[in-house]
Amino acid sequence: MTEISFHFNVADKLLYTCRLLRKAHATGAQVAVTAEPETLSGLDQLLWSFSPTEFVPHSRGAAEGGVLAGLSVLLVDSPEACPHQGVLVNLGATVPAGFERFEKFVEIVTRSDSERAAARSRWKHYADRGYSLQRHDLAASGARA
């Protein structure tokens, strides 16, 4: 069954995701990120510039299959088209179709009231279906959000 974790109280969703992807890439993990197209575009731009000494190879989901299969980080509108089943990161406001085929699933939630309310709804959705949920509160842990 898919392992689901929520990362709450993130100050800057895109910057936090960049750091998360940099760490995942360093370990060789295969990660797909899903969100609305404008959010993915912002993440794509930030991944090119957020660290002058470390680059995270990535591609938008529209690249050809052979290119996608060789990358550890994919930015996809729909996770159902992803060629791997490693880790899925959700930056969107809804439950992504096909999340259950991934080994791990991470929800990133900022401090905004609207995002927290949407996250509560998604949490309930997963809990009602029997998923075990992990909560990582960045405010409580003092982690860099």
N, CA, C and O atoms as CSV, one atom per row, in Angstrom:
chain,resi,resn,atom,element,x,y,z
A,1,MET,N,N,0.846,-1.180,0.000
A,1,MET,CA,C,0.000,0.000,0.000
A,1,MET,C,C,0.893,1.245,0.000
A,1,MET,O,O,1.955,1.256,0.623
A,2,THR,N,N,0.468,2.254,-0.679
A,2,THR,CA,C,1.205,3.513,-0.801
A,2,THR,C,C,1.435,4.154,0.567
A,2,THR,O,O,0.514,4.250,1.378
A,3,GLU,N,N,2.674,4.593,0.817
A,3,GLU,CA,C,2.996,5.354,2.032
A,3,GLU,C,C,2.695,6.820,1.747
A,3,GLU,O,O,3.213,7.388,0.785
A,4,ILE,N,N,1.850,7.437,2.590
A,4,ILE,CA,C,1.457,8.830,2.371
A,4,ILE,C,C,1.956,9.689,3.520
A,4,ILE,O,O,1.766,9.361,4.691
A,5,SER,N,N,2.605,10.809,3.160
A,5,SER,CA,C,3.033,11.759,4.189
A,5,SER,C,C,2.651,13.172,3.772
A,5,SER,O,O,2.700,13.535,2.597
A,6,PHE,N,N,2.274,13.949,4.766
A,6,PHE,CA,C,1.944,15.359,4.569
A,6,PHE,C,C,3.049,16.194,5.196
A,6,PHE,O,O,3.444,15.948,6.335
A,7,HIS,N,N,3.541,17.166,4.467
A,7,HIS,CA,C,4.523,18.127,4.976
A,7,HIS,C,C,3.764,19.444,5.141
A,7,HIS,O,O,3.467,20.131,4.164
A,8,PHE,N,N,3.454,19.783,6.405
A,8,PHE,CA,C,2.647,20.960,6.721
A,8,PHE,C,C,3.504,22.170,7.073
A,8,PHE,O,O,4.676,22.040,7.425
A,9,ASN,N,N,2.898,23.344,6.973
A,9,ASN,CA,C,3.502,24.619,7.381
A,9,ASN,C,C,4.741,24.974,6.575
A,9,ASN,O,O,5.720,25.492,7.112
A,10,VAL,N,N,4.687,24.694,5.295
A,10,VAL,CA,C,5.772,25.037,4.380
A,10,VAL,C,C,5.632,26.519,4.031
A,10,VAL,O,O,4.570,26.954,3.586
A,11,ALA,N,N,6.689,27.286,4.230
A,11,ALA,CA,C,6.642,28.724,3.962
A,11,ALA,C,C,6.611,29.019,2.464
A,11,ALA,O,O,5.830,29.857,2.014
A,12,ASP,N,N,7.449,28.343,1.696
A,12,ASP,CA,C,7.529,28.567,0.254
A,12,ASP,C,C,7.480,27.197,-0.422
A,12,ASP,O,O,8.464,26.457,-0.428
A,13,LYS,N,N,6.327,26.879,-0.986
A,13,LYS,CA,C,6.082,25.544,-1.542
A,13,LYS,C,C,7.086,25.170,-2.624
A,13,LYS,O,O,7.611,24.057,-2.615
A,14,LEU,N,N,7.363,26.074,-3.551
A,14,LEU,CA,C,8.257,25.741,-4.659
A,14,LEU,C,C,9.702,25.592,-4.201
A,14,LEU,O,O,10.395,24.669,-4.630
A,15,LEU,N,N,10.155,26.478,-3.348
A,15,LEU,CA,C,11.527,26.382,-2.850
A,15,LEU,C,C,11.716,25.119,-2.009
A,15,LEU,O,O,12.738,24.442,-2.127
A,16,TYR,N,N,10.753,24.807,-1.175
A,16,TYR,CA,C,10.814,23.583,-0.367
A,16,TYR,C,C,10.857,22.355,-1.280
A,16,TYR,O,O,11.612,21.414,-1.037
A,17,THR,N,N,10.042,22.381,-2.323
A,17,THR,CA,C,10.018,21.255,-3.258
A,17,THR,C,C,11.348,21.122,-3.985
A,17,THR,O,O,11.813,20.007,-4.219
A,18,CYS,N,N,11.962,22.236,-4.344
A,18,CYS,CA,C,13.289,22.186,-4.978
A,18,CYS,C,C,14.296,21.488,-4.067
A,18,CYS,O,O,15.063,20.637,-4.519
A,19,ARG,N,N,14.293,21.847,-2.798
A,19,ARG,CA,C,15.223,21.209,-1.848
A,19,ARG,C,C,14.912,19.721,-1.688
A,19,ARG,O,O,15.821,18.895,-1.609
A,20,LEU,N,N,13.625,19.389,-1.640
A,20,LEU,CA,C,13.215,17.993,-1.537
A,20,LEU,C,C,13.667,17.206,-2.768
A,20,LEU,O,O,14.155,16.083,-2.644
A,21,LEU,N,N,13.506,17.795,-3.954
A,21,LEU,CA,C,13.909,17.128,-5.191
A,21,LEU,C,C,15.421,16.998,-5.298
A,21,LEU,O,O,15.921,15.993,-5.803
A,22,ARG,N,N,16.152,18.001,-4.828
A,22,ARG,CA,C,17.617,17.921,-4.832
A,22,ARG,C,C,18.071,16.748,-3.965
A,22,ARG,O,O,18.958,15.987,-4.354
A,23,LYS,N,N,17.464,16.608,-2.800
A,23,LYS,CA,C,17.803,15.496,-1.901
A,23,LYS,C,C,17.438,14.154,-2.535
A,23,LYS,O,O,18.222,13.208,-2.477
A,24,ALA,N,N,16.259,14.068,-3.136
A,24,ALA,CA,C,15.825,12.822,-3.781
A,24,ALA,C,C,16.739,12.457,-4.941
A,24,ALA,O,O,17.097,11.291,-5.109
A,25,HIS,N,N,17.117,13.444,-5.737
A,25,HIS,CA,C,18.010,13.193,-6.863
A,25,HIS,C,C,19.363,12.668,-6.375
A,25,HIS,O,O,19.940,11.768,-6.984
A,26,ALA,N,N,19.856,13.225,-5.293
A,26,ALA,CA,C,21.147,12.791,-4.743
A,26,ALA,C,C,21.112,11.334,-4.294
A,26,ALA,O,O,22.143,10.661,-4.306
A,27,THR,N,N,19.944,10.840,-3.900
A,27,THR,CA,C,19.826,9.446,-3.466
A,27,THR,C,C,19.455,8.504,-4.605
A,27,THR,O,O,19.410,7.287,-4.423
A,28,GLY,N,N,19.185,9.078,-5.796
A,28,GLY,CA,C,18.820,8.255,-6.941
A,28,GLY,C,C,17.346,7.893,-7.006
A,28,GLY,O,O,16.950,7.065,-7.826
A,29,ALA,N,N,16.528,8.501,-6.154
A,29,ALA,CA,C,15.097,8.206,-6.160
A,29,ALA,C,C,14.440,8.743,-7.427
A,29,ALA,O,O,14.860,9.763,-7.972
A,30,GLN,N,N,13.422,8.058,-7.880
A,30,GLN,CA,C,12.635,8.528,-9.018
A,30,GLN,C,C,11.406,9.234,-8.466
A,30,GLN,O,O,10.633,8.655,-7.704
A,31,VAL,N,N,11.234,10.505,-8.863
A,31,VAL,CA,C,10.171,11.333,-8.310
A,31,VAL,C,C,9.381,11.994,-9.435
A,31,VAL,O,O,9.952,12.494,-10.404
A,32,ALA,N,N,8.079,11.987,-9.288
A,32,ALA,CA,C,7.193,12.746,-10.163
A,32,ALA,C,C,6.519,13.814,-9.311
A,32,ALA,O,O,6.132,13.555,-8.171
A,33,VAL,N,N,6.379,15.007,-9.866
A,33,VAL,CA,C,5.689,16.095,-9.182
A,33,VAL,C,C,4.468,16.438,-10.015
A,33,VAL,O,O,4.567,16.627,-11.227
A,34,THR,N,N,3.312,16.518,-9.362
A,34,THR,CA,C,2.088,16.879,-10.055
A,34,THR,C,C,1.477,18.120,-9.423
A,34,THR,O,O,1.557,18.332,-8.213
A,35,ALA,N,N,0.865,18.931,-10.275
A,35,ALA,CA,C,0.222,20.171,-9.845
A,35,ALA,C,C,-0.484,20.773,-11.041
A,35,ALA,O,O,-0.477,20.205,-12.133
A,36,GLU,N,N,-1.092,21.926,-10.826
A,36,GLU,CA,C,-1.678,22.672,-11.923
A,36,GLU,C,C,-0.543,23.132,-12.841
A,36,GLU,O,O,0.576,23.334,-12.369
A,37,PRO,N,N,-0.806,23.303,-14.144
A,37,PRO,CA,C,0.249,23.672,-15.101
A,37,PRO,C,C,1.045,24.922,-14.718
A,37,PRO,O,O,2.259,24.957,-14.915
A,38,GLU,N,N,0.383,25.944,-14.175
A,38,GLU,CA,C,1.128,27.156,-13.823
A,38,GLU,C,C,2.093,26.919,-12.655
A,38,GLU,O,O,3.172,27.511,-12.606
A,39,THR,N,N,1.702,26.060,-11.727
A,39,THR,CA,C,2.593,25.714,-10.616
A,39,THR,C,C,3.793,24.923,-11.132
A,39,THR,O,O,4.926,25.169,-10.718
A,40,LEU,N,N,3.547,23.981,-12.029
A,40,LEU,CA,C,4.647,23.202,-12.610
A,40,LEU,C,C,5.601,24.093,-13.396
A,40,LEU,O,O,6.814,23.882,-13.363
A,41,SER,N,N,5.073,25.072,-14.093
A,41,SER,CA,C,5.930,26.017,-14.832
A,41,SER,C,C,6.822,26.799,-13.875
A,41,SER,O,O,8.008,26.990,-14.143
A,42,GLY,N,N,6.258,27.248,-12.768
A,42,GLY,CA,C,7.044,27.972,-11.763
A,42,GLY,C,C,8.126,27.094,-11.162
A,42,GLY,O,O,9.254,27.542,-10.958
A,43,LEU,N,N,7.784,25.845,-10.878
A,43,LEU,CA,C,8.771,24.910,-10.324
A,43,LEU,C,C,9.863,24.631,-11.346
A,43,LEU,O,O,11.044,24.595,-10.999
A,44,ASP,N,N,9.483,24.434,-12.583
A,44,ASP,CA,C,10.443,24.198,-13.659
A,44,ASP,C,C,11.448,25.351,-13.723
A,44,ASP,O,O,12.656,25.117,-13.778
A,45,GLN,N,N,10.965,26.572,-13.718
A,45,GLN,CA,C,11.847,27.751,-13.758
A,45,GLN,C,C,12.764,27.799,-12.547
A,45,GLN,O,O,13.958,28.063,-12.683
A,46,LEU,N,N,12.219,27.547,-11.371
A,46,LEU,CA,C,13.017,27.624,-10.147
A,46,LEU,C,C,14.078,26.514,-10.091
A,46,LEU,O,O,15.177,26.742,-9.586
A,47,LEU,N,N,13.761,25.327,-10.599
A,47,LEU,CA,C,14.745,24.242,-10.602
A,47,LEU,C,C,15.979,24.589,-11.436
A,47,LEU,O,O,17.064,24.066,-11.181
A,48,TRP,N,N,15.820,25.462,-12.425
A,48,TRP,CA,C,16.957,25.874,-13.253
A,48,TRP,C,C,17.857,26.866,-12.522
A,48,TRP,O,O,19.020,27.024,-12.892
A,49,SER,N,N,17.344,27.532,-11.499
A,49,SER,CA,C,18.112,28.641,-10.924
A,49,SER,C,C,18.290,28.633,-9.414
A,49,SER,O,O,19.044,29.459,-8.899
A,50,PHE,N,N,17.632,27.737,-8.676
A,50,PHE,CA,C,17.633,27.869,-7.225
A,50,PHE,C,C,18.977,27.582,-6.571
A,50,PHE,O,O,19.238,28.090,-5.481
A,51,SER,N,N,19.829,26.793,-7.192
A,51,SER,CA,C,21.141,26.504,-6.622
A,51,SER,C,C,22.208,26.657,-7.703
A,51,SER,O,O,22.202,25.912,-8.683
A,52,PRO,N,N,23.122,27.608,-7.538
A,52,PRO,CA,C,24.132,27.832,-8.575
A,52,PRO,C,C,25.157,26.698,-8.693
A,52,PRO,O,O,25.845,26.599,-9.709
A,53,THR,N,N,25.268,25.847,-7.678
A,53,THR,CA,C,26.282,24.794,-7.713
A,53,THR,C,C,25.713,23.389,-7.907
A,53,THR,O,O,26.464,22.445,-8.152
A,54,GLU,N,N,24.384,23.246,-7.798
A,54,GLU,CA,C,23.773,21.924,-7.942
A,54,GLU,C,C,22.588,22.011,-8.895
A,54,GLU,O,O,21.693,22.837,-8.716
A,55,PHE,N,N,22.592,21.162,-9.894
A,55,PHE,CA,C,21.487,21.130,-10.846
A,55,PHE,C,C,20.693,19.850,-10.638
A,55,PHE,O,O,21.270,18.778,-10.463
A,56,VAL,N,N,19.386,19.961,-10.658
A,56,VAL,CA,C,18.508,18.799,-10.555
A,56,VAL,C,C,17.947,18.530,-11.952
A,56,VAL,O,O,17.065,19.253,-12.415
A,57,PRO,N,N,18.456,17.494,-12.624
A,57,PRO,CA,C,17.937,17.179,-13.962
A,57,PRO,C,C,16.451,16.834,-13.876
A,57,PRO,O,O,16.042,16.010,-13.058
A,58,HIS,N,N,15.664,17.464,-14.714
A,58,HIS,CA,C,14.226,17.261,-14.683
A,58,HIS,C,C,13.640,17.532,-16.057
A,58,HIS,O,O,14.297,18.084,-16.939
A,59,SER,N,N,12.382,17.126,-16.215
A,59,SER,CA,C,11.703,17.363,-17.475
A,59,SER,C,C,10.216,17.503,-17.217
A,59,SER,O,O,9.669,16.925,-16.277
A,60,ARG,N,N,9.580,18.279,-18.067
A,60,ARG,CA,C,8.118,18.322,-18.058
A,60,ARG,C,C,7.624,17.030,-18.683
A,60,ARG,O,O,8.319,16.450,-19.517
A,61,GLY,N,N,6.478,16.577,-18.313
A,61,GLY,CA,C,5.919,15.315,-18.777
A,61,GLY,C,C,5.689,15.216,-20.265
A,61,GLY,O,O,5.390,14.133,-20.767
A,62,ALA,N,N,5.820,16.324,-20.992
A,62,ALA,CA,C,5.585,16.293,-22.432
A,62,ALA,C,C,6.777,15.764,-23.223
A,62,ALA,O,O,6.666,15.586,-24.437
A,63,ALA,N,N,7.901,15.509,-22.581
A,63,ALA,CA,C,9.080,15.001,-23.288
A,63,ALA,C,C,8.818,13.577,-23.779
A,63,ALA,O,O,7.894,12.906,-23.319
A,64,GLU,N,N,9.638,13.137,-24.707
A,64,GLU,CA,C,9.478,11.789,-25.254
A,64,GLU,C,C,9.779,10.737,-24.193
A,64,GLU,O,O,10.562,10.976,-23.274
A,65,GLY,N,N,9.147,9.565,-24.329
A,65,GLY,CA,C,9.249,8.488,-23.344
A,65,GLY,C,C,10.658,8.094,-22.965
A,65,GLY,O,O,10.934,7.886,-21.784
A,66,GLY,N,N,11.574,7.984,-23.939
A,66,GLY,CA,C,12.949,7.604,-23.645
A,66,GLY,C,C,13.649,8.631,-22.778
A,66,GLY,O,O,14.440,8.275,-21.905
A,67,VAL,N,N,13.364,9.900,-23.011
A,67,VAL,CA,C,13.940,10.976,-22.199
A,67,VAL,C,C,13.393,10.893,-20.789
A,67,VAL,O,O,14.144,10.989,-19.819
A,68,LEU,N,N,12.080,10.714,-20.673
A,68,LEU,CA,C,11.442,10.652,-19.352
A,68,LEU,C,C,11.951,9.482,-18.533
A,68,LEU,O,O,12.190,9.621,-17.334
A,69,ALA,N,N,12.117,8.344,-19.159
A,69,ALA,CA,C,12.544,7.146,-18.439
A,69,ALA,C,C,13.939,7.307,-17.847
A,69,ALA,O,O,14.265,6.662,-16.850
A,70,GLY,N,N,14.760,8.157,-18.445
A,70,GLY,CA,C,16.127,8.331,-17.972
A,70,GLY,C,C,16.304,9.397,-16.904
A,70,GLY,O,O,17.408,9.560,-16.385
A,71,LEU,N,N,15.255,10.122,-16.561
A,71,LEU,CA,C,15.354,11.191,-15.575
A,71,LEU,C,C,14.796,10.758,-14.237
A,71,LEU,O,O,13.863,9.958,-14.170
A,72,SER,N,N,15.375,11.291,-13.167
A,72,SER,CA,C,14.867,10.949,-11.843
A,72,SER,C,C,13.765,11.886,-11.386
A,72,SER,O,O,13.017,11.540,-10.471
A,73,VAL,N,N,13.635,13.072,-11.996
A,73,VAL,CA,C,12.604,14.036,-11.599
A,73,VAL,C,C,11.763,14.422,-12.817
A,73,VAL,O,O,12.274,14.928,-13.816
A,74,LEU,N,N,10.462,14.168,-12.701
A,74,LEU,CA,C,9.525,14.494,-13.767
A,74,LEU,C,C,8.447,15.419,-13.230
A,74,LEU,O,O,7.954,15.226,-12.119
A,75,LEU,N,N,8.082,16.416,-14.010
A,75,LEU,CA,C,7.000,17.327,-13.669
A,75,LEU,C,C,5.836,16.969,-14.579
A,75,LEU,O,O,5.906,17.173,-15.791
A,76,VAL,N,N,4.768,16.437,-14.001
A,76,VAL,CA,C,3.686,15.883,-14.811
A,76,VAL,C,C,2.326,16.463,-14.436
A,76,VAL,O,O,2.012,16.638,-13.259
A,77,ASP,N,N,1.523,16.757,-15.461
A,77,ASP,CA,C,0.150,17.201,-15.221
A,77,ASP,C,C,-0.676,16.048,-14.653
A,77,ASP,O,O,-1.523,16.245,-13.782
A,78,SER,N,N,-0.419,14.856,-15.156
A,78,SER,CA,C,-1.157,13.680,-14.717
A,78,SER,C,C,-0.177,12.569,-14.348
A,78,SER,O,O,0.589,12.121,-15.201
A,79,PRO,N,N,-0.187,12.117,-13.099
A,79,PRO,CA,C,0.740,11.052,-12.698
A,79,PRO,C,C,0.461,9.716,-13.379
A,79,PRO,O,O,1.311,8.825,-13.361
A,80,GLU,N,N,-0.696,9.568,-13.967
A,80,GLU,CA,C,-1.033,8.317,-14.645
A,80,GLU,C,C,-0.122,8.047,-15.834
A,80,GLU,O,O,0.057,6.894,-16.225
A,81,ALA,N,N,0.459,9.100,-16.416
A,81,ALA,CA,C,1.343,8.945,-17.566
A,81,ALA,C,C,2.808,8.772,-17.175
A,81,ALA,O,O,3.667,8.642,-18.046
A,82,CYS,N,N,3.095,8.769,-15.904
A,82,CYS,CA,C,4.477,8.676,-15.420
A,82,CYS,C,C,5.033,7.274,-15.662
A,82,CYS,O,O,4.350,6.290,-15.377
A,83,PRO,N,N,6.276,7.159,-16.191
A,83,PRO,CA,C,6.837,5.850,-16.507
A,83,PRO,C,C,7.374,5.073,-15.301
A,83,PRO,O,O,7.773,3.918,-15.448
A,84,HIS,N,N,7.390,5.683,-14.117
A,84,HIS,CA,C,7.867,4.957,-12.927
A,84,HIS,C,C,6.813,4.998,-11.830
A,84,HIS,O,O,5.802,5.692,-11.947
A,85,GLN,N,N,7.063,4.248,-10.767
A,85,GLN,CA,C,6.118,4.164,-9.654
A,85,GLN,C,C,6.806,4.448,-8.327
A,85,GLN,O,O,6.398,3.927,-7.288
A,86,GLY,N,N,7.857,5.280,-8.358
A,86,GLY,CA,C,8.625,5.575,-7.151
A,86,GLY,C,C,7.903,6.490,-6.191
A,86,GLY,O,O,7.123,6.031,-5.356
A,87,VAL,N,N,8.159,7.790,-6.303
A,87,VAL,CA,C,7.611,8.789,-5.386
A,87,VAL,C,C,6.797,9.795,-6.190
A,87,VAL,O,O,7.208,10.232,-7.265
A,88,LEU,N,N,5.637,10.152,-5.652
A,88,LEU,CA,C,4.808,11.204,-6.241
A,88,LEU,C,C,4.686,12.330,-5.226
A,88,LEU,O,O,4.367,12.089,-4.062
A,89,VAL,N,N,4.939,13.566,-5.668
A,89,VAL,CA,C,4.778,14.755,-4.837
A,89,VAL,C,C,3.616,15.559,-5.398
A,89,VAL,O,O,3.592,15.881,-6.586
A,90,ASN,N,N,2.648,15.883,-4.538
A,90,ASN,CA,C,1.490,16.650,-4.973
A,90,ASN,C,C,1.588,18.085,-4.473
A,90,ASN,O,O,1.636,18.336,-3.269
A,91,LEU,N,N,1.618,19.025,-5.423
A,91,LEU,CA,C,1.578,20.442,-5.091
A,91,LEU,C,C,0.206,21.026,-5.401
A,91,LEU,O,O,-0.021,22.220,-5.210
A,92,GLY,N,N,-0.698,20.196,-5.872
A,92,GLY,CA,C,-2.027,20.645,-6.263
A,92,GLY,C,C,-3.009,20.651,-5.110
A,92,GLY,O,O,-2.679,20.283,-3.982
A,93,ALA,N,N,-4.221,21.077,-5.416
A,93,ALA,CA,C,-5.260,21.231,-4.400
A,93,ALA,C,C,-6.201,20.034,-4.321
A,93,ALA,O,O,-7.064,19.975,-3.445
A,94,THR,N,N,-6.036,19.078,-5.236
A,94,THR,CA,C,-6.946,17.938,-5.267
A,94,THR,C,C,-6.161,16.623,-5.161
A,94,THR,O,O,-4.934,16.601,-5.259
A,95,VAL,N,N,-6.894,15.549,-4.962
A,95,VAL,CA,C,-6.294,14.212,-4.948
A,95,VAL,C,C,-5.960,13.845,-6.385
A,95,VAL,O,O,-6.857,13.789,-7.226
A,96,PRO,N,N,-4.684,13.593,-6.689
A,96,PRO,CA,C,-4.329,13.260,-8.071
A,96,PRO,C,C,-4.757,11.834,-8.441
A,96,PRO,O,O,-4.572,10.895,-7.666
A,97,ALA,N,N,-5.325,11.695,-9.623
A,97,ALA,CA,C,-5.728,10.374,-10.113
A,97,ALA,C,C,-4.485,9.502,-10.269
A,97,ALA,O,O,-3.476,9.943,-10.819
A,98,GLY,N,N,-4.561,8.282,-9.790
A,98,GLY,CA,C,-3.457,7.344,-9.951
A,98,GLY,C,C,-2.389,7.417,-8.877
A,98,GLY,O,O,-1.361,6.753,-9.005
A,99,PHE,N,N,-2.592,8.200,-7.819
A,99,PHE,CA,C,-1.576,8.308,-6.768
A,99,PHE,C,C,-1.270,6.960,-6.130
A,99,PHE,O,O,-0.149,6.722,-5.680
A,100,GLU,N,N,-2.268,6.076,-6.089
A,100,GLU,CA,C,-2.138,4.806,-5.363
A,100,GLU,C,C,-1.162,3.827,-6.019
A,100,GLU,O,O,-0.813,2.822,-5.401
A,101,ARG,N,N,-0.720,4.080,-7.222
A,101,ARG,CA,C,0.234,3.163,-7.866
A,101,ARG,C,C,1.675,3.468,-7.497
A,101,ARG,O,O,2.577,2.711,-7.855
A,102,PHE,N,N,1.906,4.576,-6.779
A,102,PHE,CA,C,3.258,4.951,-6.358
A,102,PHE,C,C,3.585,4.337,-4.995
A,102,PHE,O,O,2.705,4.119,-4.162
A,103,GLU,N,N,4.871,4.066,-4.796
A,103,GLU,CA,C,5.306,3.512,-3.514
A,103,GLU,C,C,5.143,4.526,-2.393
A,103,GLU,O,O,4.674,4.193,-1.304
A,104,LYS,N,N,5.537,5.779,-2.671
A,104,LYS,CA,C,5.426,6.853,-1.688
A,104,LYS,C,C,4.714,8.035,-2.319
A,104,LYS,O,O,4.829,8.294,-3.517
A,105,PHE,N,N,3.976,8.740,-1.479
A,105,PHE,CA,C,3.208,9.885,-1.941
A,105,PHE,C,C,3.356,10.992,-0.907
A,105,PHE,O,O,3.107,10.778,0.280
A,106,VAL,N,N,3.761,12.179,-1.359
A,106,VAL,CA,C,4.023,13.303,-0.462
A,106,VAL,C,C,3.121,14.471,-0.830
A,106,VAL,O,O,3.079,14.893,-1.986
A,107,GLU,N,N,2.404,14.988,0.153
A,107,GLU,CA,C,1.573,16.179,-0.009
A,107,GLU,C,C,2.319,17.347,0.625
A,107,GLU,O,O,2.729,17.262,1.783
A,108,ILE,N,N,2.501,18.436,-0.118
A,108,ILE,CA,C,3.168,19.636,0.390
A,108,ILE,C,C,2.087,20.692,0.647
A,108,ILE,O,O,1.314,21.024,-0.252
A,109,VAL,N,N,2.039,21.218,1.882
A,109,VAL,CA,C,0.977,22.141,2.285
A,109,VAL,C,C,1.593,23.382,2.928
A,109,VAL,O,O,2.375,23.281,3.873
A,110,THR,N,N,1.229,24.557,2.402
A,110,THR,CA,C,1.735,25.804,2.969
A,110,THR,C,C,0.930,26.184,4.218
A,110,THR,O,O,0.087,25.424,4.695
A,111,ARG,N,N,1.218,27.372,4.723
A,111,ARG,CA,C,0.546,27.875,5.923
A,111,ARG,C,C,-0.783,28.559,5.626
A,111,ARG,O,O,-1.491,28.946,6.557
A,112,SER,N,N,-1.137,28.716,4.362
A,112,SER,CA,C,-2.358,29.451,4.021
A,112,SER,C,C,-3.600,28.662,4.476
A,112,SER,O,O,-3.636,27.433,4.414
A,113,ASP,N,N,-4.592,29.400,4.925
A,113,ASP,CA,C,-5.814,28.770,5.419
A,113,ASP,C,C,-6.509,27.945,4.345
A,113,ASP,O,O,-7.012,26.859,4.629
A,114,SER,N,N,-6.540,28.449,3.117
A,114,SER,CA,C,-7.216,27.718,2.040
A,114,SER,C,C,-6.488,26.408,1.722
A,114,SER,O,O,-7.131,25.385,1.486
A,115,GLU,N,N,-5.155,26.434,1.713
A,115,GLU,CA,C,-4.407,25.192,1.454
A,115,GLU,C,C,-4.567,24.198,2.596
A,115,GLU,O,O,-4.689,22.994,2.369
A,116,ARG,N,N,-4.567,24.703,3.807
A,116,ARG,CA,C,-4.733,23.810,4.964
A,116,ARG,C,C,-6.115,23.147,4.941
A,116,ARG,O,O,-6.240,21.965,5.262
A,117,ALA,N,N,-7.155,23.907,4.562
A,117,ALA,CA,C,-8.507,23.352,4.487
A,117,ALA,C,C,-8.582,22.274,3.404
A,117,ALA,O,O,-9.176,21.217,3.618
A,118,ALA,N,N,-7.981,22.542,2.241
A,118,ALA,CA,C,-7.972,21.546,1.163
A,118,ALA,C,C,-7.186,20.301,1.586
A,118,ALA,O,O,-7.573,19.178,1.262
A,119,ALA,N,N,-6.091,20.503,2.306
A,119,ALA,CA,C,-5.278,19.377,2.783
A,119,ALA,C,C,-6.053,18.524,3.780
A,119,ALA,O,O,-5.937,17.298,3.767
A,120,ARG,N,N,-6.839,19.158,4.641
A,120,ARG,CA,C,-7.661,18.393,5.587
A,120,ARG,C,C,-8.639,17.486,4.844
A,120,ARG,O,O,-8.872,16.345,5.244
A,121,SER,N,N,-9.199,18.002,3.774
A,121,SER,CA,C,-10.132,17.216,2.969
A,121,SER,C,C,-9.423,16.028,2.319
A,121,SER,O,O,-9.952,14.917,2.299
A,122,ARG,N,N,-8.220,16.270,1.788
A,122,ARG,CA,C,-7.454,15.167,1.178
A,122,ARG,C,C,-7.040,14.149,2.241
A,122,ARG,O,O,-7.102,12.943,2.003
A,123,TRP,N,N,-6.619,14.630,3.409
A,123,TRP,CA,C,-6.248,13.735,4.520
A,123,TRP,C,C,-7.419,12.806,4.830
A,123,TRP,O,O,-7.237,11.593,4.943
A,124,LYS,N,N,-8.617,13.369,4.967
A,124,LYS,CA,C,-9.809,12.569,5.257
A,124,LYS,C,C,-10.058,11.560,4.134
A,124,LYS,O,O,-10.395,10.406,4.401
A,125,HIS,N,N,-9.896,11.982,2.898
A,125,HIS,CA,C,-10.083,11.089,1.746
A,125,HIS,C,C,-9.182,9.854,1.869
A,125,HIS,O,O,-9.642,8.723,1.712
A,126,TYR,N,N,-7.897,10.084,2.152
A,126,TYR,CA,C,-6.951,8.965,2.259
A,126,TYR,C,C,-7.248,8.101,3.486
A,126,TYR,O,O,-7.220,6.873,3.404
A,127,ALA,N,N,-7.528,8.736,4.613
A,127,ALA,CA,C,-7.807,7.993,5.853
A,127,ALA,C,C,-9.054,7.131,5.692
A,127,ALA,O,O,-9.082,5.994,6.163
A,128,ASP,N,N,-10.074,7.652,5.040
A,128,ASP,CA,C,-11.307,6.892,4.824
A,128,ASP,C,C,-11.072,5.658,3.965
A,128,ASP,O,O,-11.863,4.716,4.003
A,129,ARG,N,N,-9.993,5.656,3.194
A,129,ARG,CA,C,-9.679,4.512,2.338
A,129,ARG,C,C,-8.640,3.581,2.961
A,129,ARG,O,O,-8.153,2.657,2.310
A,130,GLY,N,N,-8.309,3.832,4.220
A,130,GLY,CA,C,-7.442,2.929,4.971
A,130,GLY,C,C,-5.952,3.171,4.860
A,130,GLY,O,O,-5.158,2.347,5.314
A,131,TYR,N,N,-5.556,4.284,4.264
A,131,TYR,CA,C,-4.127,4.583,4.160
A,131,TYR,C,C,-3.583,5.039,5.512
A,131,TYR,O,O,-4.248,5.760,6.255
A,132,SER,N,N,-2.375,4.607,5.808
A,132,SER,CA,C,-1.669,5.093,6.987
A,132,SER,C,C,-1.018,6.417,6.611
A,132,SER,O,O,-0.324,6.509,5.599
A,133,LEU,N,N,-1.245,7.446,7.430
A,133,LEU,CA,C,-0.773,8.784,7.099
A,133,LEU,C,C,0.278,9.246,8.091
A,133,LEU,O,O,0.153,9.033,9.297
A,134,GLN,N,N,1.314,9.882,7.567
A,134,GLN,CA,C,2.358,10.470,8.401
A,134,GLN,C,C,2.280,11.979,8.290
A,134,GLN,O,O,2.043,12.523,7.212
A,135,ARG,N,N,2.478,12.642,9.400
A,135,ARG,CA,C,2.414,14.102,9.441
A,135,ARG,C,C,3.799,14.644,9.788
A,135,ARG,O,O,4.398,14.249,10.788
A,136,HIS,N,N,4.297,15.549,8.952
A,136,HIS,CA,C,5.565,16.234,9.202
A,136,HIS,C,C,5.251,17.721,9.309
A,136,HIS,O,O,5.026,18.389,8.300
A,137,ASP,N,N,5.236,18.232,10.533
A,137,ASP,CA,C,4.921,19.640,10.769
A,137,ASP,C,C,6.219,20.412,10.838
A,137,ASP,O,O,6.961,20.307,11.814
A,138,LEU,N,N,6.495,21.190,9.800
A,138,LEU,CA,C,7.751,21.929,9.746
A,138,LEU,C,C,7.841,23.016,10.797
A,138,LEU,O,O,8.938,23.353,11.244
A,139,ALA,N,N,6.704,23.571,11.201
A,139,ALA,CA,C,6.702,24.606,12.243
A,139,ALA,C,C,7.111,23.994,13.572
A,139,ALA,O,O,7.879,24.600,14.320
A,140,ALA,N,N,6.612,22.802,13.877
A,140,ALA,CA,C,6.915,22.152,15.151
A,140,ALA,C,C,8.354,21.626,15.193
A,140,ALA,O,O,8.990,21.617,16.247
A,141,SER,N,N,8.852,21.192,14.045
A,141,SER,CA,C,10.186,20.580,14.010
A,141,SER,C,C,11.292,21.612,13.888
A,141,SER,O,O,12.460,21.307,14.127
A,142,GLY,N,N,10.927,22.844,13.514
A,142,GLY,CA,C,11.950,23.878,13.306
A,142,GLY,C,C,12.710,23.701,12.019
A,142,GLY,O,O,13.736,24.350,11.811
A,143,ALA,N,N,12.224,22.826,11.139
A,143,ALA,CA,C,12.893,22.588,9.854
A,143,ALA,C,C,12.749,23.807,8.958
A,143,ALA,O,O,11.847,24.626,9.138
A,144,ARG,N,N,13.662,23.915,7.981
A,144,ARG,CA,C,13.569,24.994,7.002
A,144,ARG,C,C,12.361,24.768,6.124
A,144,ARG,O,O,12.269,23.770,5.410
A,145,ALA,N,N,11.452,25.692,6.187
A,145,ALA,CA,C,10.240,25.569,5.371
A,145,ALA,C,C,10.413,26.449,4.174
A,145,ALA,O,O,9.522,26.521,3.327
